[in-house]
Amino acid sequence: MTRRQWLTAAAVPGCLRMTEGVSCAQTLNRNSAPSQLRITDMRSVLVASNYDYPIIRIDTNQGVYGLGEVRDAGREGTALVLRPHLKGRNPLQIEPILDSIRNFAGQQRLGGGYSAVDMALHDIAGKVYNVPVWRLVGSKYRDRIRIYCDTDQSKDPKVFAERLRKRKEQGFTFFKMDLGTSLVADRPGAVNSYGTATPKGLQYLCEYVQAVRDQIGWDAPLATDHFGALSVNDSIRYARAFEPFNLAWAEDMIQVGHLGPGGDAPRNWRAYRELCEATTTPIATGESLFGLEEGFKPFIDNRAVDIIHPDPLTSGAIRETKRIADYASLNGVQTAIHFAGSPGGCLASVHMAATLKDMLAMENHAVDIPWWGDLVTGPSKPIVDRGYITVPDTPGLGVELNDAVVKEHIRKGGYFEPALQYDDYILDRFRLGGPYPHLDENGKPVVK
């Protein structure tokens, strides 16, 4: 090997070309100069679906861009408001950038902006370094991710069970059913004046679970969700009634806190610990929580949950959700993934899920939407194949938007149009120390 060949090989981390003509998957993207890479813009498009998908794109000065996604049914503004804090920065400085915007993240849908930025930065870095995103955060524990999906309710137990049986025919091996109290609300004596099931009503609800078990078997994991506005005591009653059915978990049971329906329940670890200690039915929660320290740590430290159930588009996307799941694993708590977004956010979550030690399954809320997979190119189709998603090994997230299909399903606004309302002039009122700046005819700030 000549000195020139040696220096060329040594310049590429993890790769040493021993002979001329031998290629290496770790080589840098020669269309990019990493040290000079800078963020120039962030734009969005809102895709109309069962839950709308706010998709963002971070652009750079070298033509490399990254795709991210705000939590389903959220708003793109939670990401775009971070635009002034990103422009001019090197997108490869992933953790410093995320640290600088963490104070702008919050629980429930307010975690969506931070999460979208995390995804897009990892997409850019994977493209620049020519590696899949999972490689940026760890090693793969699995090549495929097991998928489960919600199934529409029916007040007829036989019809409901038949819908789950069809899921099994599609190849799914993990199941979830919505078990709302509304299913039995029209039966005499089934629901009390507070809108929760009486002992008789719980018997009726158990008939639905029994019918499903008869169709999918007792060996198949079966989870339940969407019970209604339950207090701690109501949740205990429901969970105990479901114990004979060997559920994989009962999800987000407590929905009433001191702030009223919904209230502070998503962060009330003490209430969840009381529930967990009162039943053998496994309890899962977490789709509305952001961050390890801010959201999940008290639940894990206090054994207030059997299974954490983060939604990466709220919890912090790739890097932060992996932190959460790894911490849970160290403390003997398993992870399942909630997800109801677009294929882009889905594949980002798949990259992350592939690196987790204790991962049960990941949700997909779009298996009944025929055009869902057509929104992107890159992954093999169908994306959800016989109940699994294959982990991409292509650079970045491994997906690109199918422009034509996305444009057919825009909810409002345009296709990645400039978001000037979020530009630097918003911060100029602080930088310039004067009144709020106005824009001239060219869209530039003018201080009056």
N, C-alpha and C positions, 0 to 999 in steps of 0.2 A: 504494500500500500504506500502510495506517495504521500508526502506531507500534506499536499492539497486535499487528497482524498480523505486523509485522517481528520483534518480540520473540518471538512464538510460534514462528515459523519458525526463528529463530536458536537457540532452545533445543534444537532437534533436530539433532545432529551429522549432517553430510552431507546435509541436506535443507533446501530453501528453497521454501516454498509461494509461488508467484508470483501465483496467483489463487485465489479462494475456490472450494472444491469439488474442487481437485486433490489427490488423495491421494498419499502417499509410503510406500513399503515400509519405509523406514528409521525410521519413527516409533516412539517408545517404547511399550511396553505400558502403557497407562494404568491397568491394574489393579495396577501395581507402582510403588513409590517406591524407586528404586535405592539411594539413599544410606541408606535406613532398612532395607534388606533384611538379614535375619539368618537363619542356619541354626538350626533348632530341633530337628532330629532326623535320624537315619539308621536305616533299617530294611532288611530283606532278605527275599528269597524264593528258595528253591532249586528250580530246575526240573529234573526228571529227563529225561535224553536220552541220546544215544550217549555224550556227555561232559556231565556235569551242568553247568547254567548258574547260578552264584551271582549273582543280580541284586540291586542295591542301589538305594535311593531316598533322596535327600537332600531333606528338607522345609524350608520357610522360613516365616517369620511372615506372609507375604503370599499364601500359597496356591500360589506357584510352586514346582514341584519339579523335580528332575533325576534321570534314570535313568543308572545306570552298571553295569558288570559286571566281576566278578573273573574271572581266567583260567579257562577251561574245566577241569573236573575239580579246581578249586581249592576253597577254602573261604571262605564269606562272612565268617568271622571276621577274615581278613586286612584287610578293609575296616572292619568294625564296630569293631575295636580302635582305629581312628582317630577314632571318634565324639566322645570328649571333647575332642579337639584341634580339632574343627570347630564345635561348638555355640557360638552367639553371634557367629560371624564373618560378615562380609559375603561371600556366595558369589561376588560379582563380582570380588573380589580374588583372581583365579585364581592368578597366579604367586606372590604372597606365601604363600598357603595351601599350594601345592604345595612351595614351598621349605621350609616349616615341617615337612612330613611326609616329606620325602625320606629322612631318616635311618632311617625305618621300612620302607623298600623294600629289596628284595634280588633276587638272581638267581632264575631259574626261577619257581615259583608265588608266591614272596614279592613279586614285583612287582605282584601282582594287586590288592592293596588300594589302593595309590597310583593305579594305572591306573583303577580303578573311580571313585575320587573325581574324577580329572581329567575323565572323561566326564560325570559328573553335574554338575559345575560348569559345563562348557561348555554342557550342555543348558539349565541355568538361565539362563545369560547370553544364549544365543540367544533364549530365550523372552522375556526382559525387554526386550532391544533389538530384538526382532522381526526377527532375521536368522538364516539357517542357520549352523550351526556352522562350516562351511568358511570363511565370511566372517570369522570371529573370528580365524583363524590365517593367512589368506592369500587368494590368488586361485585360481580353478579353472584347471587345465591341461587338464581333460577333463570332459565331462558324464556319461560312463559309465565304470565300472570293469570291466576285463576280469577274468573269474573262471576259476579252474581248480579242480579237485576231485580228491581221491584216488579210486582205484577199487579195489574189493575184489579180492584175489588169487584166483587159481585155479591149481592145479597143472597143469592142462591149458593149454598155451600158446594153443590156438585159442579156448578159452573166455575166457581172460584178454583176448586181443585183441578178441574180440567185445564184451566189456564196454566197452572203450575206443571201439570203433566206435559203440556206442550213445550214448556221450557226444557224439561228433561229430554224430550225428543230432539230439541235443538242442540243438545250436547252439554247443557249446563249441569254442573255437579254441585253447585252451591245455590241456595234459594232464599228469597226473602219475600214475605207477604205483608201488605198493609192490613192491620187488624184494628181499624177504627171502631170506636164505640158506636158510630153512626150506623154500622151494619145492623145493629139490633135495636136501634132507637124506636122503630115502629112496632116492636113486639110488646104486648102488655106486661107490665111489671119488670121490664128489662133494664130501664134506665131511671135513675132517681132525679129529683128536682135540680140537682147540681150538674146534671149532664154526664154522670159517670155510671158505669154498669153496676147493677145490683148483683147479689149472689146468683139470681136466676139469669141475669144478663151475661155474667161471666160463663155460666154453663153454655149459653148459646154461642158465645165467642169461641169457646173450646171446641164446639162442633165444627167450626171452620178449620181449626188446626187439625182436628182428627181426620176430616175429609181430605185435607192436603197430605197428611202422613199416609193415608191409605193409598194415595196415588204415587208419591215419590219415594216412599219407603221410610223406615225408621233410621237407616244408616246414613241418609243424606243430611248434610247440615241445613237447617232451616232457621232463619232469623225472622223477627217481627218488628214492626215499626208503626208509627202514626196512630197512637192510641187515643189521642185527644188531650184535653187540658186536665192532666192528672196531678194531684198533690202527692206528697211523699206517701201518705197512708194509702191512698188509692193505688199508687204504683205498687206498693207491697202486696195489696190484695190481688191485683192483676198478675204480678210475677209469680205469686204462690199458686194461682190457679193454673198457670202454664207449666208448672214443674213436671207433671207427668209426660210432657211431650218432648223432652230432651232438646230444647231449643239451642241453637248456636249462640244466640243472644236476644235480648229484648232491648230495643234501641230508643234512646232519648225519652225515657218514660216520664220523667218529672218535667212538667211544663207549667207549673204554677209556683211562683215565688212570692215574696212579700211585695213585689211591684205589680202583681196581677198576673193574668195569663201570659206565659212566656217569661215575664219578669226577669229575675236574676238567675233562673234555673240553670242556664248553661254553665255558670261558674260556681254553682253551689255544691262544692265537693262534700260538705258535711251531710247534705240531704242524700247525695248519691251513696255515701258510705253507709248511712242508715239503711238504705234500700238494699245494698249489696249484702249487708250482714243479716238481712231478714229473709233471704231467699236463696235457693240453690240455682235458680235461673240465672245464667250469666248476664251481666249488665254491661251495655256499651254506650258510650257517649263521646262527643268531641267534635262533631262536624261544624260547630259554631265557635270553636276556640282557636285563637291565634297564639303561636309561640310556645316554647317550652316553659320558660320562667313565668310568662304572663298568663298562660292558660292551662297547660297540662300538668305541670309539675306537682301542684297540690293534690290532684286526683291520684297520681302515681305514688307519691310519697305516703299518702294516707290510705292506700289500698281502697280508694273510693270507687273503683271501676274495675271490672274484670278484663275488659277489652277497650282500648282506646280506638276511636273511630274518626280520625282527622280527615277533613277535606283539604287536599293540598292547595286548592285555590283560595282557602281562608287561612289555613294553618301556617303558611309561609313557603309553600311550593316545595322545591326540591331540597335545598340545603337544610332549611329549618325543620321540615317534616321528618327528614332522616335523623336529625338530632333528637327529635321527640320520640321517634320509634326506637332508636338505639337506647335511649335512656329508659324507655318502658321495658325493653328486653332485658336490660341489666337488672331490673326490679321484678322480673317474672310476669310482666304484663304483655299480652299479645296485641298486635295491631291489625285492624281491618281498615280499608280505605273507602271513604265516601267520595263519590264523584258523579256529577250530573252535567258536565260541560261538553265542549266541542272535541273533535279528534285531536286537535293540537294540545289542549290541556290534558287530555286523556293520555297521550303518549308521553308527555312530560312526567305525569304521575307514574306511568309504567316504568320509565327509567329509574325513578326514585325507588319504587317498590321492589325492583329487581335487586337492590343492594341491601334489603332488610333481612335480618336473621329470622324474626318471628312474624311472618306475614300470613294472615289467614286468607283473605280474598279482597278484591277491589270491585266496587260497584260500577255499573254502567247503566245510565238512565235513558239510553237512546237506541236500544236494540230493536225497537219497533218503529224507528224513523228511517224510511228506506233510503233517503238521500244523505244521511248523517256522514257515512264514510266517504261520500263523494266530495265533501268539503275540502279534502286534502289529497295530495299525491305523495308518494314515497313509500308508505307501509304497504304490505301485501293486503289484499282484500279477500274476504271481508276482514275488517280489523278485529272484530270479535268473532273468532272461529272455533266452533264447538266448545264454547264456554271458556276460551283462553285468548289472550293477546300475546303475540310474540314480541319480545323485547328487541327494539331496533339495534343494529350494530353499525349504522351509517352515521356520518358526522352530525353533531348537534342533536336536535330532537328527532331528526330523520323524517320530518314532514315539511311540506310546503303547501300553502293554500292553493286551492283550485280556484283561480280568480273568477272564472265564469260562473261556477256553481255558487260561490259565496255571494256574488252580486245578485243572484236570483233570490236570495233570502235575507237581504238587508232589512232590518227593522226600521231604521230611520237614519238620516244623515247620509253621507257618501262613503266611498271606499278609500279609507286611509287619507281623508282630506286633512289639510293643515289644521292644527288645533291652536290657533293664535291666542285664544282666550286664556290659555294656560302658559303663555310664553313668559320670557324674562321680565317683561314690563310689569308683571304683577309684583315682582320683588323690587322693582326700581323705586317704588314709593319709599321703601326703607333705605335703599342704597343712596338715593339722591336727597333724602331728608326733606322732600317737599310734598306738595299735595299729590293725590292720586294721578298718575300720568294718563294722558290721553293719546290716541293714535292719530297719526297723520294719514294722508291718502295712500301711503305705501305700507301702512300697518306698523310704522315705527313709533316708539313712545315719544311723546312731547310733554314736557313738564310746563304747566302754565303757572 
